[in-house]
């Protein structure tokens, strides 16, 4: 009879508080079928759950077991708050936090799956733009899921009658976990953003080298922006009272807040200088400007070099291979048909009246550089595709070195912050 009374009483309390069986089950970390069995008197809650249920509905353990409320004059202050009830409240917080950590880990895993999908589309199927799109879908799901789980974690302890300080610490822990989880998603998004650089051709992907360098830069930029957003959001949470701090916690918060601002300014300046240097060493002084080539101090040797029958030194891949040989019609600037030899004939003339006419049979020439000085074109520097490949290799090494420098700068500033922050 007592079990039946307790089951009916539990059902009445649940309905009076506007809760479903599933809502109560989530607070107790049990299944909704267990709650249903309790209310139907097919079983009873575990003894360790009795104080938790009593705390949720604001009654005493004795009232729950008896299946009815005591008269107000019969209740004592000792019955309202017991050591066991306090212990069960802490257990409820620990369970809610453990559940949220699991959900955060799942959200991070979804972001990693998005990164893997983007890399497969780019490197295996050479679909850079499609890779970014696939990754963005997973990342969007991860962020939405994380926000839903964070809201569920907050609401799961709203009716637990916790002290404000204890509840505030729980919220801060959840917010920190959420920031880190979303930070992983933001980093992955920045790493895959360079795939949009090849969006004009759906059948082209970024190679591993460019993907790594540009991906690290993209991730670093977005994470820096994300850190600034989190900086202002945390200040807003404290200002609006979402997170309540005691005197000691407030002192620690303001110290770390100022330290974050100083580190962010320092990192921004370091990255700005590094980015400008990176642009100078890889764009302004790119492969075409650092090619050494072969320099000629007289016209005869230059002409002889250009008329050598040397094949094209470039390596072709897939669809960019040269067209098959066949009958080709050559036209001059006026649209008149000319011979192949005339089409490959070039003419250089300096201000002193020296004329160099040559037929370019050397197909390995990538560029010709000269500067008129005292009316003379000499010296003339001829760069081949082999020279260009060597220069591109040097620029690629510079990209890698600057990418490592970005990582080292960020790591150094983060290490400084974690050493100086108050705990």
N, C-alpha and C positions, 0 to 999 in steps of 0.2 A: 504493500500500500504506500510505503514511504517513497519507493522508487517511482511509482506512478505519479505521486504528488510532485516529486522533484522534476520529473520530465515535463509535466504539464506546466509547472511553475517556470521552468527554463524556457519553454516555448512562448509563454505569455510575456516574459521579460524581453525576449528577443524581438517579438513583434512590437512591443511597446516602444522599443528603441529604434524601430524602423530598420532592423537588420534582417538580412536573409540568412539562411543556414550556411551559405557559402561565405558570407562576410564574417560570421562568427568563427567558422572553421579556419579562415585565414589568420585571424587574430590568435587562435590557439595552436596554429601549426598542425592541424589535423585535417582529415577529409570531411567534406560535407555529409558523407554517408554516416560518419560517426555521430555527428550532431543529430542527424535524423533518427538514428537508433536510440540515442539518449532521450529524445523527446517522445519517442514511441514506447519508452520503457523496455526496450530490448537490451539495454545495457546502461551503464553509468559511467560518467567521466572518471578518469584516473584521479587518484587522491591528490596528486601534485597539481592537477588542473583546477581543483575546487577553489583555491584562493584566487587564481587568475580570473576565473569566471565571476567570482564575487566582486573583484575589483572592477571588472568591465561594466557590470550593471549597478555598481554602487551599493551593494548589500553585504551582509556578513556571511561567512561560511555556514554558520548555524542556520541562518534564514534560508540559504540555498538547499541545505540538507533537509530541513523541515518542510520546505515547499511553500512557505508563506513568510510574509514580512512581520517583524515584531512591531509592536506599538512604539512610537517615538520615545515615550518615557521609559521603555524597557531597554533601549539601546544605550550603550556606554561608549565613551571616547576610545577605550582600549579596543573595542570591537571594530572601530572604523579603520584604524591603521595598526597592523600587526607586523612584526619582523618577517614573518613568512610572506605576508602580502607584499612587503617591500622587495623581498627577494624575488618574488614572482614577477613584479613589475620590471626589475632589472633583466630577468630572463626574457620577458616579452620584448624588451629593447634589443637584447642580444640576438634573438631569433629574427626580428625584423631587419636588423643590420646584416646578419648572415644571409638572409634571403636576398637583400638588395645587392650584396657583393656578388652573389651568384648571377643575378640578372645583369650586373655591370660587366661581368666576365663574358657572358653570352653576347652582349652588345659589342664588346671589343672584338670578339671572335668573328662577328658578322663583318666588321670593318676590315679585318685581315682577309676574309674570304673575298671581299670586294677588291682589295689590292691584288690578290692572286688572280682573280678573273681579269682585271685590267692588264696585268703583265702577260697572261696567256694570250689574250686577244692581240696585244701589241707585238710580242716577240715571236709567237708561234704562227699566228694567222696574218701578221702585218696589217692589222686594223687598229691604228692608233686611236682614231676618234671613237670607234665602237668600243674600244677598251675603256676609255674614259667614261662613256655612257654606262657601260655595265658596272663599273666601279661606283659611279655616282648613285646608281639605284640601291646597291647594298649599303652605301654610306647613309643615304637618306633613311632607309629602314632602321639602321642602327641608331641614328639620332632620335627619331620619333619614338622608338622603343625605349630608349634611355629616359626620355622626358616622361613617358607614361609610368615607367617603373619608379622614377624619383617621386612623382606625385603620389603613387600608391604607397611608397615608404612613409611619406609624411602623414597621409591619412590613416595609416595602420596604427599609429600611436596617439591619435588625437584624443580618443576617449579613455586613455589609460590612466588619467589623473596623475600625470607625472609632474614633478617640480619643474619650474620654468628653466632653471639652470641645467637640469638633466635633459630636458627636451631640447634646449638650445644646443647642447653638445652633440646630441644625436643628429640634429639638423646640419650642424657644421660638418660632421663626419660624412653624411650623405652628400652634401654639396661638394666636398673635396673629392669624393669618389666619382661623382658625376663630372666634375671638371676634368679629371684625368681621363675618364673614359671618352668623353667628347673630344678631348685633346688628341687622343689617338686617331679618332675619326678625322679631325681637322688636318693632322699630319699626313694621313693617307691621301686625303683630298689634294693637298698641296703637292704631294709626290707624283700624283697622276695627272695634274693639270698640264704639264708640258706636252702631253699627248694631243692637246688641242692645237699645238703648233703644226701638226700635219693633217689638220681637219680639212684642208682644201683638196686633199687626195685621199679617198677612203681606203685605198689599197697600199698605203705606205705606213710604216711604223718607225718608231725611234729605235736606234741601235742601243745596245746595253750601256755603252760609255756615255752617250748624251742623256740617256734615261736616268742614269745614276746622278750625274752632275746637275742637270736641270731639275731633277726630282728633289734632290737635297735642298737646292736653292728655293724651290717652290714650297716645300714643307716648312723650311725655316721662316720664310716670309709670312705664311699663313699662321704659323704657331706664334710668331711675334705679335701679329694683330690679335690673335685669340687671347694671348696673355694680357694685352692691354684691355680688352673687353672684360675679361674676368676680374681684372684689377678694379674697374669701376663698378661691376656688378656686386662684388664683395662689399665694397663701401656702401652701396645702396641697400644691401641686406641688413647691415648694421644700423644704418640711418633709419630705416623703416621699422626696425624692431623685429624683423624676421629671425635674426640671430641676436640673442641677448648675451652680453658679456658682463662678468663681474669685474671688480677693479683690477685684479691681476691680469685677467684675460684681456681686458681692454688695453692695458699697458703693453702687453706682448703684441697685440694686434696692431697698434699704431707703430711700434718699432718695426715690425715686419712689413707693414704697409709702406713706410718711408724707404725701407731697404729695397723693396720691390721696385719702387719708382726710380731710385738711383741706379739700380742694376739695369732696368729697362732703357734708361737714357744712355748709359755706358755701352750697352750692347748695340743700340741703334747707331751710335756714332761709329763704333768699330765696324759694323756691317756696312755702313754707308761708305767708309773709306775703302773697305775691301771690295765692294761692288764697283766703285769707280775705278779702282786699280784693275779689277778683273776685266772690265769693259775695255780699258786702255790696252791691256796686254793681249787680249784675244780678238778684239774687233778693230780698233785703230791700228794695232800692230798685228793684224791677222795674217793668215798664211800667204796671201798675195804680196804683203809688204815685207815679209821676212825671208822670202825665197832668195837663195844666193845666186843660182844660175851661173852662166859662163859669160865672161866679159871679153869683148873684142875691141882692140885699139886701132884697127884698120878695117876698111871696107872690104877688101879682098877676102880676108879670112872669114868675115861675117857672112859674105855672099856664099863662100864655099860651104860653110856649115849649114846654111839654110837650104842649099840645093842637094844635100845628102839625102839619099833614099832611106829614110828611117821610119819604121811603122809606128803607129799610134801606141803610146805606152800606157794608156789607161786600161783599167780592168772594168769590164761591163758585167752587169748582173740582170738576169731576167729580161723584162720588157725594154730595158734601155740599151740593149746591144745594138751596134750599128746595123743599118739596113744592108741587105744583100746587094752585091755588086750587080749592076745592070746599066742600061743606056741612060745617061743623065744629060739633061739639057742645061747648059750654062748660059745665063743672061747677064748683060752688063747693066749699069745703072739706068740706062735708057730703055731697057727691055729688049735689046737686040741680042740675037744668039751669037755666042762666042765659043771658041774652042776651050778645052780643059786647061791647056797650057796658059792661054790668055787669062783664064779665071784665076789661076794660081800665081800669076805674075804680079809682083808688088814693086813699087817704085819709091825710093827715098831720095830726097834732095835737100841739101843743106844750103845755108845762105851764101856759101862760097861758090856755089855752082856745081859742087860735086854731086853726081847722080849715081845711085846704086839701084840697078834693076836686077831682080833675081826671081827665079821660079821656085816657090816653096814646096819642095818635095819632102821635107822633114816634117812628118805628121805628129811628131812627139813634142813640138813646140807649143807651150802653153801661153807665153806672153813675151813681148819685146819691150824693153825699157831703155829710154835714152832721154837726155835733157840737153836742149840746145844751149851751147856755151861758146861765146866768141864766134858765132856763126857756124859751129861745127856740131855734128850729131854724136861724135865719138866722146867717150866710150859707149858702146851699145852692149846691153846685157840681155842675153837670151835665157829664158827659164823654161825648162821642160816639165812634162807631167811628173817625172820622177822627182824633180825639185819641189813641185807642188805637193806631192804626197809626203815628202820629208817635212815640209813646212806644216802641213796639216797634222802630222804626227806630233810635232812640237807643240802646236796649239792645243791638241787634245791632252797632252801631258799638263799643260798650264791649267786647263779646265779642271783636271783631277786635283791638282795642287790647291787651287783656289777653293774647290769643294771641300777638301780636307780642312782648309783654313777656316771656312765658315763653321764647320762642326767644332773645331778646337776653340774658336772664340765663344761660341754658345756654351760649350762644356765648361770653359774657364769661368764665365760669368755665373753660371748655375752653381758651380762648385763654391764660388765665393759667397753666393747668397746662402746656401745651405750651411756654410761654416759660420756665417755672421748672424743668422736669424736667431731670434729668441724662441725658446721652447717652453 
